[in-house]
Amino acid sequence: MSGIVEKCVSRIQLLYAFIAIAGLKAILLLMDSRPAYFFGDSGAYLATATTKWIPSDRSFLYGYLLRRIAYHSHSLEAMIVVQVVLSAIAAWLLCFALAEFFDAPFFIAAAAGLFCALEPMQLLAERYVMTDSVATALFAIYFVLVLQYVRRGSTWILLVFQAVGVLLIGIRISFLPAVIVNSFAVPLVTRHASKPSTRNIAWGLIASLAIEVGLLSVYAHSYGRLIHREPALFYGQGAFLIADFAPLIEPEDFPVSSARTAIFDNLRFDRHDPAQRSFHHFADGGLWANVEKEFPDPKQANDLAASTAIHALLRQPFRAAELAAGSLAQYFHPAVLGRWLLDDEGAYNDMSEDTRESLQRYYSVPNPNHFEISLTKKWHQFAIPWYWIVLCSLALSPGLLFICAIDLRGSVFLCVLSALLFLEGATLTIEHPTPRFLTTAAWLTLLMIGAAMARTGRTAAGEF
């Protein structure tokens, strides 16, 4: 009977936490509700929403969501409200996950949830016509389902979290590595695998991979039909990868030897300089532009560029680690980080006249401005030490495995795995230091910090 009462109290406390988070979000929305933009990404998503145009180098589901909510209601602020609601759900799910899966005391879980509601990157993302806020909420749902599967090992939960993972990819393709890696890792750490049983582990792994392959195949074929091309998860990976790994690439990495001279002898930018990686993606005379000139077929050019980058990575893994370490170090220069924070806010790019007209005509934005300072932007710029904490937490996350309880090691292992993948995404597969790429990582960081605090508190109290 007492256990039932305690459980009821716990649920009531979680309800109070949700009310507090929702109230805080509502107050902040009233203080700052103006939509903001990052071009050209925001322009691409608005084009998808307005004309159903599907870009080949970005995920498309956010544009469709934007069409459903903002285009049909003729209100871009309606999308901001939805993103604030989703962000509140993500903050509450953090509180729930700490209490439910990591046995955190309620005050730790609630504090983490409330801090997540105030987290600067989350607050900024809520107001932007960008994927980050929706992606973070979907990741929170996805990861809570993963933790639930680790506990119960239910095939239905496996199916649902894999389906949410595919939706996550459709919103932001950068989550593809995490979704694929988890398809392998999650079945290996479920509770039924705690008692060694090759049959159970093999069945869980086979089921996970079969579901994932099936769902990704459906997504790839749907994407191909929408864009009138062959099935694919993404068509722009070659352009991104050849720029990201430009400092590692040599002519010998390009598969077609006859084209090496034309591509590498006509570069306008130093491919060994990490600071010039973005030019190799977007500028004429960069690696990607030269590949496109030599191979006009988009699929062939994309495949060759991706193959070149992967070959360079596999040939020089230690140099790749040095490249990532150099990018990581850039985040710890306040002036550099401050410049890229402004870039994430869209301070350095202009709104086109077509986009301005579209915002006025279809989304009831009376005087669209490409950039203006706001409360959330000031908080975003002020919180530089927090971004350092996030990065350090990701890098030091394996330490959690040494302090967690034995029965939580499966869940903690998945936290660490995701943290390291987020760290890789913010330091290696980038063209320049991009704090925005830490938006979802901040949610996971708070989860790990809360779990560590809960474990430390129990240890100090003598609960081993």
C-alpha positions as CSV (number, residue, x, y, z in Angstrom):
1,M,0.0,0.0,0.0
2,S,2.8,2.4,0.9
3,G,4.5,1.7,-2.4
4,I,1.3,2.7,-4.3
5,V,1.1,5.9,-2.2
6,E,4.8,6.7,-3.0
7,K,4.2,6.1,-6.7
8,C,1.1,8.4,-6.7
9,V,3.1,11.1,-4.9
10,S,5.9,10.7,-7.5
11,R,3.4,11.1,-10.4
12,I,1.9,14.2,-8.7
13,Q,5.4,15.7,-8.3
14,L,6.1,15.1,-12.0
15,L,2.8,16.8,-12.8
16,Y,3.9,19.8,-10.7
17,A,7.2,19.8,-12.5
18,F,5.4,19.9,-15.9
19,I,3.2,22.8,-14.7
20,A,6.2,24.8,-13.6
21,I,8.1,24.1,-16.8
22,A,5.0,25.0,-18.9
23,G,4.4,28.2,-16.9
24,L,8.0,29.3,-17.3
25,K,7.9,28.6,-21.0
26,A,4.7,30.6,-21.4
27,I,6.2,33.6,-19.5
28,L,9.3,33.6,-21.7
29,L,7.2,33.3,-24.9
30,L,5.2,36.4,-23.9
31,M,8.5,38.2,-23.3
32,D,10.0,37.1,-26.7
33,S,7.8,35.6,-29.4
34,R,9.1,37.2,-32.6
35,P,10.2,34.6,-35.3
36,A,13.8,34.6,-36.3
37,Y,15.8,33.2,-39.2
38,F,19.0,31.7,-40.3
39,F,19.6,31.9,-44.1
40,G,19.8,30.1,-46.3
41,D,18.4,27.2,-44.1
42,S,15.3,29.1,-43.1
43,G,14.7,30.1,-46.7
44,A,14.9,26.4,-47.8
45,Y,12.4,25.3,-45.1
46,L,10.0,28.2,-46.0
47,A,10.2,27.2,-49.7
48,T,9.3,23.6,-48.8
49,A,6.4,24.9,-46.7
50,T,5.2,27.3,-49.3
51,T,5.7,25.5,-52.6
52,K,6.5,21.9,-51.5
53,W,10.0,22.2,-53.0
54,I,12.3,19.5,-51.6
55,P,16.0,20.5,-51.2
56,S,18.5,17.9,-52.0
57,D,20.9,18.9,-49.3
58,R,18.6,19.2,-46.3
59,S,16.0,17.1,-44.5
60,F,12.4,17.8,-45.6
61,L,10.0,16.9,-42.8
62,Y,10.4,20.2,-41.0
63,G,9.3,22.1,-44.1
64,Y,6.2,19.9,-44.3
65,L,5.5,20.5,-40.6
66,L,6.0,24.2,-41.2
67,R,3.4,24.0,-44.0
68,R,0.9,22.2,-41.9
69,I,1.1,24.6,-39.0
70,A,2.3,28.0,-40.3
71,Y,1.4,28.1,-43.9
72,H,-2.2,26.8,-43.5
73,S,-2.8,29.1,-40.5
74,H,-1.0,32.1,-42.2
75,S,0.9,32.6,-38.9
76,L,4.6,31.9,-38.4
77,E,4.1,32.6,-34.7
78,A,1.9,29.5,-34.6
79,M,5.0,27.5,-35.4
80,I,6.9,29.3,-32.7
81,V,4.2,28.3,-30.2
82,V,4.3,24.7,-31.3
83,Q,8.1,24.7,-30.9
84,V,7.9,26.2,-27.4
85,V,5.4,23.4,-26.5
86,L,7.7,20.8,-27.9
87,S,10.6,22.3,-26.0
88,A,8.6,22.2,-22.8
89,I,7.8,18.5,-23.4
90,A,11.5,17.8,-23.9
91,A,12.4,19.6,-20.6
92,W,9.7,17.5,-18.8
93,L,10.9,14.3,-20.4
94,L,14.4,15.1,-19.0
95,C,12.8,15.4,-15.5
96,F,10.9,12.2,-16.1
97,A,13.9,10.2,-17.4
98,L,16.0,11.1,-14.4
99,A,13.3,10.2,-11.9
100,E,12.2,7.0,-13.7
101,F,15.3,5.5,-15.1
102,F,18.2,6.9,-13.0
103,D,16.5,7.0,-9.6
104,A,17.2,10.7,-9.2
105,P,15.6,12.4,-6.2
106,F,12.8,14.6,-7.3
107,F,14.6,17.9,-6.5
108,I,17.5,16.9,-8.8
109,A,15.1,15.8,-11.6
110,A,12.9,18.9,-11.3
111,A,16.0,21.2,-11.2
112,A,17.3,19.7,-14.4
113,G,14.0,20.0,-16.1
114,L,13.6,23.7,-15.1
115,F,17.2,24.4,-16.2
116,C,16.5,22.7,-19.5
117,A,13.5,25.1,-19.9
118,L,15.9,28.0,-19.5
119,E,18.8,26.5,-21.5
120,P,20.0,29.2,-23.9
121,M,20.3,27.1,-27.1
122,Q,16.8,25.6,-26.5
123,L,15.3,29.0,-26.0
124,L,17.0,30.4,-29.1
125,A,16.0,27.4,-31.2
126,E,12.3,27.7,-30.2
127,R,12.1,31.1,-32.0
128,Y,13.9,30.2,-35.2
129,V,12.6,28.8,-38.4
130,M,15.0,25.9,-38.0
131,T,14.9,22.2,-37.2
132,D,16.8,22.3,-33.9
133,S,13.9,22.7,-31.5
134,V,11.7,20.0,-33.1
135,A,14.8,17.7,-33.4
136,T,15.6,18.1,-29.7
137,A,12.0,17.2,-28.7
138,L,12.0,14.2,-31.0
139,F,15.4,13.1,-29.7
140,A,14.1,13.4,-26.1
141,I,11.1,11.2,-27.0
142,Y,13.4,8.7,-28.9
143,F,15.9,8.4,-26.0
144,V,13.2,8.0,-23.3
145,L,11.7,5.1,-25.5
146,V,15.2,3.7,-25.8
147,L,15.6,3.7,-22.0
148,Q,12.2,2.1,-21.6
149,Y,13.2,-0.6,-24.1
150,V,16.4,-1.2,-22.1
151,R,14.3,-1.8,-19.0
152,R,11.5,-3.9,-20.5
153,G,12.8,-5.4,-23.8
154,S,9.4,-5.1,-25.5
155,T,9.3,-5.6,-29.2
156,W,6.5,-3.0,-29.5
157,I,8.7,-0.4,-27.7
158,L,11.6,-1.4,-30.1
159,L,9.3,-0.7,-33.1
160,V,8.1,2.6,-31.8
161,F,11.5,4.0,-30.9
162,Q,12.9,2.9,-34.3
163,A,10.0,4.7,-36.0
164,V,10.7,7.8,-34.0
165,G,14.3,7.5,-35.0
166,V,13.4,7.6,-38.7
167,L,11.2,10.7,-38.1
168,L,14.2,12.2,-36.3
169,I,16.4,11.6,-39.4
170,G,13.6,13.2,-41.6
171,I,13.8,16.3,-39.4
172,R,17.6,16.4,-39.2
173,I,19.8,14.0,-41.2
174,S,22.7,14.5,-38.8
175,F,21.0,12.1,-36.4
176,L,21.5,9.2,-38.8
177,P,24.7,7.9,-37.2
178,A,23.1,7.8,-33.7
179,V,20.0,6.0,-35.0
180,I,22.1,3.4,-36.8
181,V,24.5,2.9,-34.0
182,N,21.7,2.5,-31.5
183,S,20.1,-0.1,-33.7
184,F,23.1,-2.3,-32.9
185,A,23.8,-1.1,-29.4
186,V,20.4,-1.0,-27.7
187,P,19.6,-4.7,-28.0
188,L,22.9,-5.6,-26.4
189,V,22.3,-3.8,-23.2
190,T,18.6,-4.6,-22.5
191,R,17.7,-6.1,-19.1
192,H,17.1,-9.6,-20.6
193,A,20.7,-9.4,-21.8
194,S,22.0,-9.0,-18.3
195,K,21.7,-12.7,-17.9
196,P,23.9,-14.0,-20.8
197,S,21.7,-15.6,-23.4
198,T,23.1,-15.7,-26.9
199,R,19.6,-16.5,-28.2
200,N,17.9,-13.5,-26.6
201,I,20.7,-11.1,-27.6
202,A,20.7,-12.4,-31.2
203,W,16.9,-12.2,-31.4
204,G,16.9,-8.6,-30.1
205,L,19.7,-7.6,-32.5
206,I,18.1,-9.3,-35.6
207,A,14.7,-7.7,-34.8
208,S,16.2,-4.3,-34.2
209,L,18.2,-4.3,-37.5
210,A,15.3,-5.7,-39.5
211,I,12.9,-3.0,-38.2
212,E,15.5,-0.3,-38.8
213,V,16.4,-1.5,-42.4
214,G,12.7,-1.7,-43.2
215,L,11.8,1.7,-41.9
216,L,14.8,3.4,-43.5
217,S,14.0,1.7,-46.8
218,V,10.4,3.1,-46.7
219,Y,11.8,6.6,-45.9
220,A,14.4,6.4,-48.7
221,H,11.8,5.4,-51.3
222,S,9.4,8.1,-50.1
223,Y,12.1,10.7,-50.2
224,G,13.1,9.6,-53.7
225,R,9.5,9.8,-55.0
226,L,9.1,13.3,-53.5
227,I,12.2,14.6,-55.2
228,H,11.9,12.5,-58.4
229,R,15.2,10.8,-58.0
230,E,16.4,7.3,-57.0
231,P,15.7,6.2,-53.4
232,A,18.1,7.7,-50.9
233,L,18.3,8.9,-47.3
234,F,20.1,12.1,-48.3
235,Y,21.6,13.4,-51.6
236,G,24.1,16.0,-50.2
237,Q,26.4,13.9,-48.1
238,G,29.2,14.1,-50.6
239,A,29.3,17.9,-50.7
240,F,29.4,18.1,-46.9
241,L,31.9,15.3,-46.3
242,I,34.4,16.5,-48.9
243,A,34.4,19.9,-47.3
244,D,34.5,18.6,-43.7
245,F,37.5,16.4,-44.4
246,A,39.2,18.8,-46.9
247,P,42.3,19.1,-44.7
248,L,42.9,15.4,-44.9
249,I,42.3,14.9,-48.6
250,E,45.0,14.4,-51.2
251,P,44.7,13.7,-54.9
252,E,45.3,10.0,-54.3
253,D,42.0,9.8,-52.4
254,F,39.9,10.7,-55.4
255,P,38.7,7.4,-57.1
256,V,39.0,8.6,-60.7
257,S,42.7,9.1,-61.4
258,S,42.1,10.8,-64.8
259,A,40.2,13.6,-63.1
260,R,42.6,14.4,-60.3
261,T,44.6,17.0,-62.1
262,A,41.5,19.0,-63.1
263,I,40.0,18.9,-59.6
264,F,43.1,19.5,-57.4
265,D,45.2,21.8,-59.6
266,N,42.4,24.4,-60.0
267,L,41.6,24.9,-56.4
268,R,41.3,28.5,-55.3
269,F,41.5,27.7,-51.6
270,D,44.0,25.9,-49.4
271,R,42.5,22.5,-48.7
272,H,44.8,22.0,-45.8
273,D,43.5,25.0,-43.9
274,P,40.6,24.0,-41.6
275,A,39.4,27.6,-41.6
276,Q,38.6,27.3,-45.4
277,R,36.5,24.2,-45.3
278,S,33.2,26.1,-45.9
279,F,34.7,27.5,-49.2
280,H,35.3,23.9,-50.4
281,H,31.5,23.3,-50.0
282,F,29.9,26.5,-51.2
283,A,32.4,28.6,-53.2
284,D,33.4,28.3,-56.9
285,G,36.9,26.9,-57.0
286,G,36.4,24.7,-54.0
287,L,36.7,20.9,-53.9
288,W,32.9,20.3,-54.3
289,A,32.5,22.8,-57.1
290,N,35.4,21.3,-59.0
291,V,34.0,17.8,-58.6
292,E,30.6,19.0,-59.9
293,K,32.3,20.6,-63.0
294,E,34.1,17.3,-63.9
295,F,31.0,15.1,-63.1
296,P,27.8,16.9,-64.0
297,D,25.6,13.9,-63.0
298,P,24.5,14.8,-59.4
299,K,24.5,11.2,-58.1
300,Q,27.9,10.4,-59.5
301,A,29.4,13.6,-58.2
302,N,27.9,13.0,-54.7
303,D,29.1,9.4,-54.6
304,L,32.6,10.3,-55.7
305,A,32.9,13.1,-53.2
306,A,31.7,10.9,-50.3
307,S,34.1,8.1,-51.4
308,T,37.0,10.6,-51.5
309,A,36.3,11.9,-48.0
310,I,35.8,8.4,-46.5
311,H,39.0,7.2,-48.1
312,A,40.9,10.1,-46.6
313,L,39.4,9.5,-43.2
314,L,40.3,5.8,-43.2
315,R,43.8,6.5,-44.5
316,Q,44.6,9.1,-41.8
317,P,42.5,8.4,-38.6
318,F,45.0,10.0,-36.4
319,R,45.1,13.2,-38.4
320,A,41.3,13.1,-38.3
321,A,41.5,13.0,-34.5
322,E,43.9,16.0,-34.6
323,L,41.4,17.9,-36.9
324,A,38.6,17.2,-34.4
325,A,40.8,18.3,-31.5
326,G,41.6,21.5,-33.3
327,S,38.0,22.2,-33.9
328,L,37.2,21.5,-30.2
329,A,39.9,23.9,-29.1
330,Q,38.3,26.7,-31.3
331,Y,35.2,26.5,-29.1
332,F,37.3,27.6,-26.1
333,H,38.4,30.9,-27.6
334,P,35.7,33.4,-26.4
335,A,36.1,35.7,-29.4
336,V,35.9,32.8,-31.9
337,L,32.9,31.3,-30.1
338,G,31.2,34.7,-29.9
339,R,31.6,35.2,-33.6
340,W,30.0,31.8,-34.4
341,L,27.2,32.4,-31.9
342,L,26.3,35.5,-33.9
343,D,26.5,33.4,-37.0
344,D,24.1,30.8,-35.6
345,E,21.7,33.7,-34.9
346,G,21.8,34.7,-38.6
347,A,23.6,38.0,-38.0
348,Y,25.8,37.7,-41.0
349,N,23.4,36.7,-43.8
350,D,20.7,38.7,-45.5
351,M,17.1,37.9,-46.2
352,S,16.3,37.8,-49.9
353,E,13.4,39.9,-51.3
354,D,11.6,36.7,-52.3
355,T,11.7,35.4,-48.8
356,R,10.7,38.8,-47.4
357,E,7.7,38.9,-49.7
358,S,6.7,35.3,-48.9
359,L,6.8,36.0,-45.1
360,Q,4.5,39.0,-45.6
361,R,2.1,37.3,-48.0
362,Y,1.8,33.8,-46.6
363,Y,2.9,34.0,-43.0
364,S,1.5,37.4,-41.8
365,V,4.9,38.7,-40.8
366,P,4.4,42.5,-41.2
367,N,8.0,43.8,-41.3
368,P,10.4,40.8,-41.7
369,N,13.9,41.6,-40.5
370,H,16.8,39.1,-41.1
371,F,18.3,39.9,-37.7
372,E,17.4,41.9,-34.6
373,I,18.6,41.6,-31.1
374,S,16.2,40.1,-28.5
375,L,16.1,38.7,-25.0
376,T,16.8,35.1,-26.0
377,K,19.7,36.2,-28.3
378,K,21.3,38.2,-25.4
379,W,21.0,35.1,-23.2
380,H,22.4,33.0,-26.0
381,Q,25.5,35.2,-26.3
382,F,26.0,35.6,-22.5
383,A,26.0,31.8,-21.8
384,I,29.4,31.0,-23.2
385,P,30.6,29.1,-20.1
386,W,27.6,26.8,-20.4
387,Y,28.7,25.7,-23.9
388,W,32.1,24.8,-22.5
389,I,30.4,22.7,-19.8
390,V,28.5,20.9,-22.5
391,L,31.6,20.2,-24.6
392,C,33.5,19.0,-21.5
393,S,30.6,16.8,-20.4
394,L,30.5,15.1,-23.8
395,A,34.3,14.5,-23.8
396,L,34.3,13.2,-20.2
397,S,31.1,11.2,-20.4
398,P,32.9,7.8,-20.3
399,G,33.6,8.6,-16.7
400,L,29.9,8.0,-15.9
401,L,30.5,4.3,-16.5
402,F,32.8,4.2,-13.4
403,I,30.4,5.8,-11.0
404,C,27.0,4.4,-12.1
405,A,25.2,1.5,-10.4
406,I,25.6,-1.9,-12.0
407,D,21.9,-2.2,-12.9
408,L,22.1,1.2,-14.7
409,R,25.2,0.5,-16.8
410,G,23.2,-0.3,-19.9
411,S,21.4,3.0,-19.9
412,V,24.5,4.9,-19.0
413,F,26.4,3.2,-21.8
414,L,23.8,4.5,-24.3
415,C,24.1,8.0,-22.8
416,V,27.9,7.9,-23.2
417,L,27.6,6.5,-26.8
418,S,25.2,9.3,-27.8
419,A,27.4,11.9,-26.1
420,L,30.5,10.8,-28.0
421,L,28.5,10.9,-31.3
422,F,27.3,14.4,-30.5
423,L,30.9,15.4,-29.8
424,E,32.0,14.0,-33.1
425,G,29.2,15.9,-34.8
426,A,30.3,19.1,-33.3
427,T,34.1,18.7,-33.9
428,L,34.8,16.5,-36.8
429,T,32.0,16.5,-39.4
430,I,31.8,20.3,-39.4
431,E,33.1,23.1,-41.6
432,H,33.7,25.5,-38.7
433,P,32.9,25.5,-35.0
434,T,29.1,25.6,-34.8
435,P,27.6,26.0,-31.3
436,R,24.1,25.3,-32.7
437,F,25.1,21.7,-33.2
438,L,25.2,21.4,-29.4
439,T,21.5,22.2,-29.0
440,T,20.4,18.6,-28.5
441,A,23.6,17.6,-26.8
442,A,22.7,20.1,-24.1
443,W,19.6,18.0,-23.3
444,L,21.7,14.9,-23.0
445,T,24.3,16.8,-20.9
446,L,21.7,17.7,-18.4
447,L,20.6,14.1,-18.3
448,M,24.1,12.9,-17.6
449,I,24.8,15.6,-15.0
450,G,21.5,14.8,-13.2
451,A,22.3,11.1,-13.2
452,A,25.8,11.7,-11.9
453,M,24.5,14.0,-9.1
454,A,21.9,11.4,-8.1
455,R,24.5,8.6,-7.9
456,T,27.0,10.8,-6.0
457,G,24.2,11.8,-3.5
458,R,23.3,8.2,-2.9
459,T,26.9,7.2,-2.5
460,A,27.5,10.1,0.0
461,A,24.5,8.9,1.9
462,G,25.9,5.4,2.2
463,E,23.6,3.7,-0.4
464,F,26.0,1.4,-2.3
